[in-house]
Amino acid sequence: MLNIVNRLRSGDYEGGLLGRFGLVGVVFYWGGLGVAVKLAVAGGGAADTYLVVGLILVPLLLLILHRPIYGLLAHRRPVWGENPLLGFFEGVVEALEMVMTYTANTLSFLRVAAFALSHAALCFTIFILLRLVNGLPGGPVWSTVVFVVGTAFVIGLEGLIVAVQIMRLEYYEFFTKFFRGEGVRYQPFRLE
């Protein structure tokens, strides 16, 4: 949503409304997720055709045709550029790229579940080790050592995971979604 606001504030109405990370992309993504959840939870119904058309196919068609639509609205001629067939093909490729990007990014967030599972498994292992060493001579001392070392290991591993995620978000997510190499000087967002 901030990307849409930033693009509209900077005057990029085409990208903010009709681009793959604009309003059309948001409707496509959340509409697709909503339809998928609806089908998974409630099953199919007669109205699903209208949902698929309105929330998935119309945004895809708008993305494919976003250049001529914006060209008509902005009174640019020729609306397709030099070659209408090439412009249409370019729109189809952009739509396919949007679908692949959104699918890959959604599946990519499964890594967060994997991190949670690994954290739970490590904590579970520490508690099993606590039970095992508690029965040994000097059990309370060994239990304390296992707890402190195990907790330090888990915290260290979580810190490493956080560091990797910060780098990934900064250099992958930021640059693919918000960075545009247009030669325009960066001006940070400020509240007035």
C-alpha positions as CSV (number, residue, x, y, z in Angstrom):
1,M,0.0,0.0,0.0
2,L,2.9,2.4,0.8
3,N,4.3,1.6,-2.7
4,I,1.0,2.7,-4.2
5,V,0.9,5.9,-2.1
6,N,4.6,6.7,-3.0
7,R,4.0,6.2,-6.7
8,L,0.9,8.3,-6.7
9,R,2.6,11.1,-4.7
10,S,5.5,11.1,-7.1
11,G,3.1,11.4,-10.1
12,D,3.6,7.8,-11.4
13,Y,-0.1,7.2,-11.9
14,E,0.5,4.4,-14.3
15,G,2.6,2.4,-11.9
16,G,0.5,3.3,-8.8
17,L,-2.8,2.3,-10.4
18,L,-2.1,-0.1,-13.2
19,G,1.3,-1.5,-12.4
20,R,2.1,-5.0,-11.0
21,F,2.9,-3.5,-7.6
22,G,0.1,-0.9,-8.0
23,L,-3.6,-1.2,-7.3
24,V,-4.2,-3.8,-10.0
25,G,-1.5,-6.0,-8.5
26,V,-2.9,-5.7,-5.0
27,V,-6.4,-6.6,-6.2
28,F,-5.0,-9.6,-8.2
29,Y,-2.9,-10.9,-5.3
30,W,-5.4,-10.5,-2.5
31,G,-8.3,-11.5,-4.8
32,G,-6.4,-14.7,-5.7
33,L,-5.6,-15.5,-2.1
34,G,-9.2,-14.8,-1.1
35,V,-10.6,-17.0,-3.8
36,A,-8.1,-19.8,-3.0
37,V,-9.1,-19.6,0.7
38,K,-12.8,-19.5,-0.1
39,L,-12.4,-22.6,-2.3
40,A,-10.4,-24.5,0.3
41,V,-12.7,-23.7,3.2
42,A,-16.2,-23.5,1.7
43,G,-15.7,-25.3,-1.5
44,G,-16.9,-24.2,-5.0
45,G,-20.1,-22.5,-5.7
46,A,-22.0,-20.8,-8.5
47,A,-20.7,-17.3,-7.6
48,D,-17.1,-18.5,-7.8
49,T,-17.0,-17.8,-11.6
50,Y,-17.8,-14.1,-10.9
51,L,-15.1,-14.0,-8.1
52,V,-12.5,-15.4,-10.4
53,V,-13.4,-13.1,-13.3
54,G,-13.6,-10.0,-11.1
55,L,-10.7,-10.6,-8.8
56,I,-8.2,-12.5,-11.0
57,L,-8.9,-12.2,-14.7
58,V,-9.9,-8.5,-14.8
59,P,-6.8,-7.4,-13.0
60,L,-4.6,-9.6,-15.3
61,L,-6.3,-8.1,-18.3
62,L,-5.8,-4.6,-17.0
63,L,-2.1,-5.4,-16.4
64,I,-1.8,-6.8,-19.9
65,L,-3.5,-3.7,-21.4
66,H,-2.1,-1.1,-18.9
67,R,0.0,0.8,-21.4
68,P,-2.8,1.4,-23.9
69,I,-5.3,2.2,-21.1
70,Y,-2.9,4.7,-19.6
71,G,-2.1,6.0,-23.1
72,L,-5.8,6.7,-23.7
73,L,-6.3,8.3,-20.3
74,A,-3.2,10.5,-20.7
75,H,-4.0,11.3,-24.3
76,R,-0.7,9.8,-25.6
77,R,-0.4,8.7,-29.1
78,P,0.3,6.0,-30.2
79,V,-1.2,4.2,-27.3
80,W,0.6,0.9,-27.9
81,G,3.9,2.4,-28.8
82,E,5.5,1.7,-32.2
83,N,4.2,-1.8,-32.6
84,P,0.8,-3.0,-31.2
85,L,1.7,-6.7,-31.3
86,L,4.9,-6.1,-29.5
87,G,3.1,-3.9,-26.9
88,F,0.5,-6.7,-26.3
89,F,3.2,-9.3,-26.0
90,E,5.1,-7.1,-23.6
91,G,1.9,-6.8,-21.5
92,V,1.4,-10.6,-21.5
93,V,5.0,-11.1,-20.3
94,E,4.6,-8.5,-17.6
95,A,1.4,-10.3,-16.4
96,L,3.2,-13.7,-16.3
97,E,6.1,-12.1,-14.4
98,M,3.6,-10.7,-11.9
99,V,2.0,-14.1,-11.4
100,M,5.4,-15.8,-11.0
101,T,6.7,-13.1,-8.6
102,Y,3.6,-13.2,-6.4
103,T,3.6,-17.0,-6.3
104,A,7.3,-17.2,-5.6
105,N,7.1,-14.6,-2.8
106,T,4.1,-16.2,-1.2
107,L,5.8,-19.6,-1.2
108,S,9.0,-18.0,0.0
109,F,7.3,-17.1,3.3
110,L,7.1,-20.8,4.1
111,R,10.7,-20.3,5.3
112,V,9.2,-18.4,8.3
113,A,7.3,-21.5,9.3
114,A,10.5,-23.5,8.8
115,F,12.3,-21.1,11.2
116,A,9.5,-21.5,13.8
117,L,9.6,-25.3,13.5
118,S,13.4,-25.4,13.9
119,H,13.2,-23.1,16.9
120,A,10.6,-25.4,18.5
121,A,12.6,-28.5,17.7
122,L,15.8,-27.0,19.3
123,C,13.9,-26.0,22.4
124,F,12.3,-29.5,22.6
125,T,15.8,-31.0,22.3
126,I,17.1,-28.9,25.1
127,F,14.2,-30.0,27.4
128,I,14.9,-33.6,26.5
129,L,18.6,-33.1,27.4
130,L,17.5,-31.5,30.7
131,R,15.5,-34.6,31.6
132,L,18.4,-36.9,30.6
133,V,21.1,-35.0,32.6
134,N,18.8,-34.4,35.6
135,G,19.1,-38.1,36.6
136,L,22.9,-38.1,36.6
137,P,25.0,-37.3,39.7
138,G,25.1,-33.6,40.1
139,G,21.9,-33.4,37.9
140,P,20.9,-29.8,38.9
141,V,24.3,-28.5,38.0
142,W,24.3,-30.3,34.6
143,S,20.7,-29.2,34.0
144,T,21.7,-25.6,34.6
145,V,24.7,-26.0,32.2
146,V,22.6,-27.6,29.5
147,F,19.9,-25.0,29.9
148,V,22.3,-22.0,29.7
149,V,24.4,-23.4,26.9
150,G,21.3,-24.6,24.9
151,T,19.6,-21.3,25.4
152,A,22.7,-19.4,24.3
153,F,22.9,-21.7,21.2
154,V,19.2,-21.1,20.3
155,I,19.6,-17.3,20.8
156,G,22.7,-17.3,18.7
157,L,21.1,-19.2,15.9
158,E,18.0,-17.0,16.0
159,G,20.3,-13.9,15.8
160,L,22.0,-15.4,12.7
161,I,18.6,-16.1,11.1
162,V,17.5,-12.5,11.8
163,A,20.7,-11.2,10.3
164,V,20.2,-13.2,7.2
165,Q,16.6,-12.1,6.9
166,I,17.5,-8.5,7.3
167,M,20.0,-8.7,4.5
168,R,17.5,-10.6,2.3
169,L,14.8,-8.1,2.9
170,E,17.1,-5.1,2.2
171,Y,18.8,-6.4,-0.9
172,Y,16.1,-8.6,-2.5
173,E,12.7,-7.2,-1.4
174,F,13.7,-3.6,-1.4
175,F,15.4,-3.5,-4.7
176,T,12.9,-5.6,-6.6
177,K,9.8,-3.7,-5.3
178,F,10.8,-0.1,-4.7
179,F,14.1,0.7,-6.4
180,R,13.8,2.2,-9.9
181,G,17.0,3.2,-11.6
182,E,15.6,6.3,-13.2
183,G,18.3,8.8,-12.3
184,V,16.0,10.6,-10.0
185,R,17.6,11.6,-6.7
186,Y,16.3,9.8,-3.7
187,Q,14.2,12.0,-1.3
188,P,13.2,10.3,2.0
189,F,9.6,10.2,3.1
190,R,8.9,12.9,5.7
191,L,5.7,13.7,7.6
192,E,4.8,17.3,7.3
